[in-house]
């Protein structure tokens, strides 16, 4: 389960889907750490802090989280941009050493797209919290199996 931009919001809809996955990945702007504490009680959690997160969140979670999952090189960061418009702080590393799956949040805009230059797949799950301009709350569910990313599903909730 991939989510972002909770901005301190956690509810039964989020938890219902979080329980169904093997892990929960949070792409930043957590808000109150009650969100991540609650998620960690259900499933293993991989998370990064975002620009709204306080010192406590920044001590608990990194700015970048890069790891291998089922043979897929994954890089999660909060402010990362997307293919053709990567944030200047990560652009050089993306082109020099691209992951297979690059995940960012921040924009509150759901986006899944390949980068034809690097071969990576970019995912932004949009925002699942209630703070911001978005009118639909979104998160993503997908499988990683033997180096393949498959069965991508968008999960939507009314705001």
Protein Blocks (a to p, Z undefined) as FASTA:
>chain_A
ZZehklopacfklmmmmmmpmbdcdeejnbpaklmmmmmmmpccdddddfkbcfklmmmp
cfbdcddeehiacdddfblojehiacfklmmmmmmmccfbdcdehjopacddddfknopa
cddebjabfbdjbfbdcddddddeehiaehiacddddZZ
